[in-house]
Amino acid sequence: MNNKKEKSILMIVTYGLIICFVMLFTITGCGHKEEDDNNKNDEVIINSNNKSAVIYFSATGTTKKIAQRIAEKSGSDIIEIIPKEKYKSEDLNYNSDCRANREQNDSSSRPEIENTFDINEYDTIFLGYPIWWGTIPKIILTLLDNYDFNNKTIIPFCTSGSTGISGSVNDLRNYNSNLIIKDGKRFSSSDSDETIVNFINENIKITNNSSERVDSVKAIIDDQEFIINLENNETVKGLINMLPQELNMNELNGNEKYVYLDNKLPTLPYNPKRINAGDVMLYGNNCLVIFYKSFDTSYSYTKIGHIDNLPDLGSGTISVKINKNL
């Protein structure tokens, strides 16, 4: 009787371990992509002639979250405006004689900024802030006083419970009428990724060096020539301006080759539900993937293009040269 019980317990434990290993493998299948991504440099490219940055001030973290999403979707650098004297909760108690009240009511107030940064390389600035008393926090004026925004395009965005952005934009324009300042947009914390992407697309255009659309590029994979038929999106336009590229692409999962690009690209990720052999995708904002087998997927990608009649690429690393000159 005891032997039967012991055998039953042993079988249960064995099956349990097998299930655990299977689940672990399934969950971590793409894990090293994300791990590798943390080690890549933070250089960002919008196009070959235009770089953008998201510069933001956030006292409570709400504006910070929107700023991070705009930076991710646009492929921009991100810079936080850090006040020398941090704002505490009591500083933002609007029903009292709090610090924020005093600053906003004092036309000469310019709260000090603790950190310094270089904005010379940027042509486009997404400028983010919370709405305080219907307008910009005074620390934004400190920013404008200490950095040269001439010949840059400023795209404001704000967060607030109900107040729109137009009043703060008018105040920015009145403060310095020489600056190029777009109308901007107010966000709430619940706004979707689609709303973020639409805001970016409405305000910044990623352009090729050539005025004509590029429909395809040449890819030489281990000395064999293929054509990548391209999508018409901002990710592709950004990639075109990075060509030519010579890449060593690593193997993953027996169905794809991937490599991390040196620069980040704008993204519009979606879940295709099924990958087809020959699909060329972007995972995250800088991981280029060529799939050589078809399978169902739960992951999200940005579609770059497709290679017709792509053979099995085998289990090792491959050499890929991509050039826009056909």
C-alpha positions in Angstrom: 0.0 0.0 0.0 2.8 2.4 1.0 4.7 1.6 -2.2 1.7 2.5 -4.3 1.4 5.8 -2.5 5.0 6.5 -2.9 4.9 5.8 -6.7 1.8 8.0 -7.1 3.5 10.9 -5.3 6.7 10.4 -7.3 4.7 10.5 -10.6 2.8 13.7 -9.5 6.1 15.5 -8.6 7.7 14.4 -11.9 4.8 15.7 -14.0 4.7 18.9 -12.0 8.4 19.5 -12.7 7.9 18.8 -16.4 5.1 21.3 -16.6 7.1 23.9 -14.7 10.1 23.6 -17.2 7.7 23.9 -20.2 6.1 27.0 -18.8 9.4 28.6 -18.0 10.7 28.0 -21.5 7.5 29.5 -23.0 7.6 32.6 -20.8 11.3 33.3 -21.4 11.5 32.6 -25.1 12.1 36.2 -26.0 13.5 37.3 -22.7 17.1 37.8 -23.8 15.9 40.4 -26.3 14.7 42.7 -23.6 17.9 42.0 -21.5 20.1 42.8 -24.4 18.1 46.0 -25.1 19.1 47.4 -21.7 22.7 47.3 -22.8 22.3 49.2 -26.0 23.2 52.8 -26.3 20.5 55.5 -26.0 21.3 57.3 -29.2 18.1 58.2 -31.1 17.5 59.0 -34.7 14.4 60.6 -36.2 16.0 61.1 -39.6 19.4 61.8 -41.0 18.9 65.6 -40.6 16.6 65.9 -37.7 16.8 64.9 -34.0 14.2 65.3 -31.4 14.0 65.3 -27.6 11.3 65.1 -25.0 12.0 67.7 -22.3 9.6 67.6 -19.4 8.9 68.8 -15.9 6.8 66.5 -13.6 6.1 67.2 -9.9 3.9 64.2 -9.3 4.8 61.7 -12.0 1.8 62.1 -14.2 3.5 64.1 -16.9 6.6 61.9 -16.7 4.6 58.8 -17.8 3.2 60.7 -20.8 6.7 62.0 -21.6 8.1 58.5 -21.5 5.5 57.2 -23.9 6.0 60.0 -26.4 9.8 59.4 -26.3 9.3 55.7 -26.9 6.8 56.1 -29.8 8.7 58.9 -31.5 12.2 57.5 -31.0 13.3 60.7 -29.2 15.8 61.3 -26.4 14.2 62.2 -23.1 15.4 64.8 -20.6 13.8 65.5 -17.2 13.8 69.0 -15.8 14.8 68.4 -12.2 14.1 71.3 -9.7 16.9 72.2 -7.4 14.4 72.3 -4.6 12.1 69.2 -5.0 8.3 69.7 -4.7 6.7 68.0 -1.8 3.0 67.3 -1.4 2.5 70.3 0.9 4.1 72.5 -1.8 1.2 71.6 -4.1 -1.7 72.1 -1.7 -3.5 74.7 -3.8 -6.0 75.6 -1.1 -3.2 77.0 1.1 -0.4 79.5 0.9 1.8 76.8 -0.6 5.1 77.2 -2.5 3.4 76.6 -5.9 0.8 79.2 -5.2 3.5 81.8 -4.3 5.6 80.9 -7.4 2.6 81.1 -9.8 1.5 84.5 -8.4 5.0 86.0 -8.6 5.8 87.1 -12.1 9.5 87.2 -11.3 9.7 83.7 -9.9 12.1 81.4 -11.6 12.7 78.1 -9.7 16.2 76.9 -10.1 16.9 73.8 -12.3 19.3 71.3 -10.7 20.6 69.5 -13.8 22.1 70.8 -17.0 21.9 69.3 -20.5 22.8 70.1 -24.1 20.0 70.7 -26.5 22.1 72.0 -29.4 21.8 68.8 -31.5 18.0 68.8 -31.4 15.8 70.4 -34.1 12.5 69.4 -32.5 11.5 69.6 -28.8 8.5 67.9 -27.2 8.0 70.2 -24.2 5.9 68.6 -21.4 4.5 70.1 -18.1 1.5 69.9 -15.8 -1.0 72.8 -15.9 -0.7 75.0 -12.8 -3.2 77.8 -12.4 -4.2 77.4 -16.0 -0.7 77.8 -17.4 2.9 76.6 -17.4 4.8 76.1 -14.1 7.3 78.9 -13.6 10.2 76.4 -13.9 9.4 76.2 -17.6 10.3 79.9 -17.9 13.6 79.1 -16.1 14.2 76.6 -18.9 13.5 79.2 -21.6 15.7 81.8 -19.9 18.7 79.5 -19.8 18.6 77.5 -23.0 18.6 78.6 -26.7 15.4 77.4 -28.4 15.8 79.6 -31.5 15.4 77.7 -34.8 13.9 74.7 -33.0 10.3 73.5 -33.3 8.7 73.3 -29.8 5.7 70.9 -29.5 4.1 71.4 -26.1 2.1 68.8 -24.3 0.6 69.0 -20.9 -1.4 67.0 -18.3 -4.2 68.4 -16.3 -7.6 67.3 -14.8 -9.7 69.5 -17.1 -7.8 72.7 -18.2 -6.8 72.7 -21.8 -3.4 73.6 -23.2 -4.2 76.7 -25.2 -3.7 79.2 -22.4 -0.3 77.8 -21.6 0.7 77.8 -25.2 -0.4 81.5 -25.6 1.7 82.3 -22.5 4.8 80.6 -24.0 4.4 82.5 -27.3 3.9 85.8 -25.5 7.0 85.1 -23.4 9.2 84.7 -26.4 7.5 85.6 -29.7 10.6 84.5 -31.7 10.1 80.8 -30.9 8.4 78.3 -33.1 5.7 76.8 -30.9 3.0 74.5 -32.1 -0.5 74.2 -30.6 0.3 71.1 -28.6 -2.1 68.8 -26.8 -3.4 68.0 -23.3 -3.2 64.4 -22.2 -4.7 62.4 -19.4 -3.1 59.4 -17.8 -5.7 57.1 -19.4 -5.0 58.2 -23.0 -4.2 55.3 -25.4 -1.1 54.5 -27.4 -3.1 55.4 -30.5 -3.7 58.9 -29.1 0.1 59.3 -28.4 1.0 58.1 -31.9 -1.6 60.4 -33.6 -0.2 63.4 -31.7 3.3 62.6 -32.9 2.2 62.1 -36.5 0.3 65.3 -36.5 3.3 67.3 -35.3 6.4 65.8 -36.7 7.1 64.3 -40.1 10.0 61.9 -40.6 11.3 62.4 -44.1 13.6 60.6 -46.4 16.6 62.3 -48.0 14.8 61.6 -51.3 11.3 63.0 -51.9 10.3 59.8 -53.5 9.0 56.8 -51.6 11.3 53.8 -51.5 9.2 50.6 -52.1 12.0 48.1 -51.7 15.6 47.6 -50.8 18.2 44.9 -51.5 19.2 42.5 -48.8 22.2 40.2 -49.3 22.0 37.3 -46.8 25.1 35.1 -46.6 25.9 36.1 -50.3 22.4 35.4 -51.5 20.5 38.4 -52.9 16.8 39.1 -51.8 14.4 42.0 -52.2 12.6 43.4 -49.1 9.3 44.8 -50.2 8.7 47.7 -47.8 5.7 49.1 -45.9 4.9 52.8 -46.1 5.3 54.0 -42.5 7.5 56.2 -40.4 9.5 53.3 -39.1 10.6 52.4 -42.7 11.4 56.0 -43.5 13.7 56.2 -40.5 15.3 52.9 -41.4 15.9 54.0 -45.0 18.0 56.9 -43.7 20.2 54.5 -41.8 21.2 52.6 -44.9 23.4 51.0 -45.9 23.7 48.5 -43.0 26.0 45.5 -42.6 24.6 43.3 -39.8 25.3 40.1 -38.0 21.9 38.7 -37.0 21.6 36.1 -34.2 19.4 33.0 -34.1 16.3 32.8 -31.8 13.7 30.1 -31.3 14.4 28.2 -34.6 12.3 30.7 -36.6 14.0 34.1 -36.6 17.2 36.1 -36.9 17.5 39.4 -34.9 19.9 42.2 -34.3 19.8 45.4 -32.3 20.3 48.5 -34.4 22.6 51.3 -33.1 19.7 53.8 -33.3 16.1 53.7 -32.1 13.2 54.1 -34.6 9.7 55.4 -34.3 7.2 52.5 -33.7 3.6 51.6 -34.3 3.4 48.2 -32.8 0.5 45.8 -33.2 -0.1 42.1 -32.7 -0.2 40.4 -36.2 -1.4 37.2 -34.5 0.5 35.2 -37.2 4.0 35.6 -38.5 4.7 34.5 -42.1 8.1 33.3 -43.3 9.8 36.3 -44.9 8.3 38.9 -42.6 10.7 41.7 -41.6 9.6 43.3 -38.3 10.8 45.7 -35.6 10.6 44.4 -32.1 10.6 47.3 -29.6 12.2 50.3 -31.1 15.6 49.0 -32.3 15.4 45.2 -32.7 15.3 44.2 -36.4 13.9 40.7 -37.0 13.8 38.5 -40.1 11.4 35.5 -39.7 12.2 32.5 -41.8 9.3 30.3 -40.5 5.6 30.8 -40.0 3.9 30.5 -36.7 1.3 32.1 -34.4 2.4 34.8 -32.0 1.2 36.9 -29.1 4.0 39.4 -29.4 3.6 42.9 -30.9 5.8 44.2 -33.7 6.0 47.1 -36.2 5.8 45.9 -39.8 8.8 46.8 -42.0 8.3 44.6 -45.0 8.4 41.1 -46.5 10.9 38.9 -48.4 9.3 36.6 -50.9 10.5 33.0 -51.1 12.8 33.2 -48.1 14.4 29.8 -47.4 15.2 28.3 -44.0 18.1 30.4 -42.7 19.5 27.6 -40.5 20.6 27.7 -36.8 23.6 30.0 -36.8 24.4 33.7 -37.1 23.9 35.2 -40.5 25.5 38.1 -42.3 23.0 40.6 -43.8 23.8 43.6 -46.0 20.9 46.0 -46.7 21.2 48.7 -49.3 18.6 51.0 -50.8 20.4 51.1 -54.2 18.7 48.3 -56.2 
